[in-house]
Amino acid sequence: MSRLILLLSIVVGLVTGAAAQSRPNQELVTSLSSDLISIQSNFTGTEIVIFGQASNIERQPNDPSGYELAIVVEGPPQDITTRRKGRFLGVWVNREAERFQNVPSYYAVASTINIGNLANRTVLDDLGIGLNHINLAVSGVSNVALSDRDDFRRAFVRLREQMGLYSEQQTSITFLTDTMFRTNIPLPANIPVGDYKVKSFLFLHGEVVAQTEQTLAVAKSGFEQVTFELAQSYPFFYGLLAVSLAIFTGWLAGVIFRKD
């Protein structure tokens, strides 16, 4: 019996090895239309184009053959608080609050098919693909009941979507040829500054067979950069400068519009 089991194991190993050798390794190469987004006073939002090529696949426009793509753009992590308002003595005031820690300040995902069909939920949760699969960790101190925490999570995502900072574009990745693809990711005017991660995933029958990661920098430039660095590094002098500028502007307006 032991010899029979050993023989079956060898046969299975040979068949698996032959199947692996018959299928070439998939490779994924991606690029960005720009790896630096400059924010100036007239910045009203923009978009980046992500394009690339998946090698050694047999994907056809009318015959996907199991190969699908997902691209995720994540902004620098932040701690963000979501509050629920309630009426108190006839006035709307903030009541319960939930603080989410190290969540993406910006999040966008694009895919070739519906995200739920890319892989099972465990894989999507591990990779953070899709608005329903982002890891929204809460702080240790919270006055929100456990039964209400899902409501706060949904409200958090909904508010970020309304601000244009979270988006989900399913079936938005277009294959230009059998292996070349592209997609557009919008960047709103209120996008936070910092280093962004652009992650691309190639799936085959629900498993990731290739992936890449790139960096996108979003930074202020010109006068906006000077004031931003001054406010971050020297808040006292920034406040003093702002007050002085306000006083000078008020005095100048008084001089210009003074009636003799």
C-alpha positions in Angstrom: 0.0 0.0 0.0 2.8 2.4 0.9 4.5 1.7 -2.5 1.2 2.4 -4.3 0.8 5.8 -2.5 4.4 6.7 -3.3 3.8 5.8 -7.0 0.6 7.9 -7.2 2.5 10.9 -5.6 5.2 10.7 -8.2 2.7 10.5 -11.0 0.8 13.5 -9.7 4.0 15.5 -9.3 5.1 14.7 -12.9 1.7 15.8 -14.2 1.6 19.0 -12.2 5.2 19.8 -13.3 4.3 19.2 -16.9 1.3 21.4 -16.7 3.3 24.2 -15.1 6.0 23.9 -17.8 3.4 24.0 -20.6 2.0 27.3 -19.4 4.5 30.2 -19.7 4.9 32.6 -16.8 2.7 35.7 -17.1 4.4 39.1 -16.9 2.7 42.4 -16.2 4.3 45.8 -17.2 2.5 49.1 -16.5 3.3 52.8 -16.9 1.8 56.1 -15.9 1.1 59.1 -18.2 2.8 61.2 -15.4 4.5 60.3 -12.2 4.2 63.8 -10.7 1.0 65.8 -10.3 1.7 69.5 -9.5 -1.0 71.4 -7.6 -1.1 75.2 -8.2 -3.7 77.9 -7.4 -5.6 77.1 -10.6 -5.7 73.4 -10.1 -9.2 72.1 -10.8 -8.5 68.3 -10.9 -7.0 66.1 -13.6 -6.7 62.5 -14.5 -3.8 60.0 -15.0 -3.7 57.4 -17.7 -2.4 54.0 -16.7 -1.4 51.7 -19.6 0.6 48.5 -19.9 1.0 45.1 -21.3 0.3 41.6 -20.0 2.7 39.1 -21.7 2.2 35.4 -22.2 -1.6 35.5 -22.0 -4.2 34.3 -24.5 -6.8 36.9 -23.8 -9.0 37.7 -26.8 -11.7 40.4 -27.0 -14.5 37.9 -27.3 -12.8 35.1 -25.3 -11.3 36.3 -22.1 -9.9 32.9 -21.2 -10.0 33.7 -17.5 -7.5 36.6 -17.5 -8.7 39.8 -15.8 -7.1 43.0 -14.5 -7.6 45.3 -11.5 -5.7 48.5 -10.9 -5.8 50.3 -7.4 -4.6 53.8 -6.7 -4.1 54.6 -3.0 -3.3 57.9 -1.4 -1.1 58.4 1.7 -2.8 56.9 4.9 -4.6 59.2 7.3 -6.7 59.1 10.5 -10.2 60.2 9.6 -13.2 60.7 12.0 -16.8 60.2 10.9 -19.5 61.7 13.1 -23.2 61.2 13.4 -25.4 64.2 14.1 -28.5 64.1 16.3 -31.0 66.6 17.7 -30.4 68.0 21.2 -32.9 70.6 22.5 -34.0 71.3 18.9 -30.4 71.8 17.7 -28.4 69.5 15.4 -25.2 68.6 17.2 -22.4 65.9 16.8 -23.1 62.8 18.7 -21.3 59.5 18.2 -18.0 59.4 16.4 -15.8 56.7 14.9 -12.2 57.3 14.1 -10.7 55.2 11.3 -6.9 54.8 11.5 -4.4 54.6 8.6 -7.1 54.5 5.9 -6.3 55.7 2.3 -6.8 59.4 2.0 -7.6 58.7 -1.7 -8.7 55.4 -3.2 -9.7 54.5 -6.8 -10.0 51.1 -8.4 -10.6 50.1 -12.0 -11.2 46.6 -13.3 -12.0 44.7 -16.5 -15.1 43.0 -15.0 -17.2 43.3 -11.9 -14.9 43.3 -8.9 -16.9 40.5 -7.1 -16.1 38.2 -10.1 -12.3 38.7 -10.0 -11.7 36.4 -7.0 -13.2 35.2 -3.8 -13.8 37.6 -0.9 -10.7 36.5 1.0 -8.4 37.3 -1.8 -10.1 40.7 -2.4 -9.9 41.5 1.3 -6.2 40.6 1.5 -5.4 42.8 -1.6 -7.8 45.6 -0.7 -9.5 45.6 -4.1 -12.9 47.3 -4.1 -14.6 49.7 -1.8 -16.2 46.8 0.1 -12.8 45.3 0.7 -10.8 48.2 2.1 -9.3 47.6 5.6 -11.0 50.3 7.7 -9.4 49.8 11.1 -11.0 51.7 14.0 -9.3 53.3 17.0 -9.3 51.4 20.3 -11.5 54.1 22.0 -14.9 54.4 20.5 -18.4 55.4 21.7 -20.1 53.6 18.9 -22.0 50.5 19.6 -20.8 47.3 17.8 -24.2 47.0 16.1 -23.8 50.5 14.5 -20.2 50.2 13.3 -21.2 48.8 9.9 -23.4 51.9 9.4 -20.4 54.2 10.2 -18.3 52.3 7.7 -20.9 52.7 5.0 -21.3 56.3 5.8 -17.5 56.9 5.7 -17.2 55.4 2.2 -20.3 57.2 1.0 -19.0 60.6 2.2 -15.6 60.0 0.6 -17.3 59.1 -2.7 -19.4 62.3 -2.6 -16.1 64.2 -2.1 -14.6 62.5 -5.2 -11.9 60.9 -3.1 -13.1 57.3 -3.4 -14.3 55.7 -6.6 -14.9 52.3 -8.1 -14.8 52.0 -11.9 -15.8 48.5 -12.8 -15.3 47.3 -16.4 -13.3 50.5 -17.2 -10.0 48.9 -18.2 -9.9 48.6 -22.0 -7.7 46.2 -23.9 -6.4 48.0 -26.9 -4.9 44.7 -28.4 -4.9 41.1 -27.2 -2.3 42.1 -24.5 -2.2 45.9 -24.2 -4.6 47.8 -22.0 -5.3 51.3 -20.6 -7.6 53.1 -18.1 -8.1 56.6 -16.8 -8.2 57.5 -13.1 -9.7 60.8 -12.1 -7.9 63.0 -9.5 -10.2 65.7 -8.0 -9.2 69.2 -7.0 -9.3 68.4 -3.3 -6.8 65.5 -3.6 -4.3 65.3 -0.7 -0.6 65.7 -1.3 1.8 62.9 -0.8 3.1 59.7 -2.4 0.5 57.5 -4.0 0.7 53.7 -4.7 -0.5 52.4 -8.0 -1.0 48.6 -7.8 -1.9 46.5 -10.8 -3.0 42.8 -10.5 -3.4 40.2 -13.2 -5.9 37.4 -12.3 -6.3 34.0 -13.8 -9.4 32.0 -12.7 -9.5 34.0 -9.4 -5.8 33.8 -8.6 -3.1 36.5 -8.9 -0.5 35.4 -11.4 1.3 38.8 -11.8 1.3 42.2 -10.1 3.2 45.5 -10.2 3.5 48.6 -8.0 4.5 52.1 -8.9 4.6 55.5 -7.1 2.8 58.6 -8.0 3.7 61.9 -6.3 1.2 64.7 -5.7 2.8 67.9 -4.6 2.1 71.6 -4.3 4.2 73.9 -6.3 5.0 77.6 -6.5 3.5 79.9 -3.8 1.2 77.1 -2.6 4.2 75.0 -1.8 5.8 77.8 0.2 2.7 78.5 2.3 2.1 74.7 2.8 5.7 74.1 4.1 5.5 77.2 6.3 2.2 76.2 7.8 3.5 72.6 8.5 7.0 73.4 9.7 6.5 76.8 11.3 2.9 77.2 12.4 3.6 80.2 14.8 5.2 82.3 12.1 2.6 81.2 9.6 -0.2 82.5 11.9 1.7 85.7 12.6 2.2 86.3 8.9 -1.5 85.6 8.2 -2.6 88.1 10.9 -0.1 90.7 9.7 -1.3 90.3 6.1 -4.9 90.6 7.1 -4.2 93.8 9.1 -2.2 95.3 6.2 -5.0 94.4 3.7 -7.6 96.0 5.9 -5.5 99.2 6.3 -4.9 99.4 2.6 -8.5 99.0 1.7 -9.3 101.8 4.2 -6.8 104.1 2.5 -8.1 103.3 -1.0 -11.8 103.8 -0.2 -11.5 106.5 2.3 -13.7 109.5 1.7 -12.1 112.9 2.1 
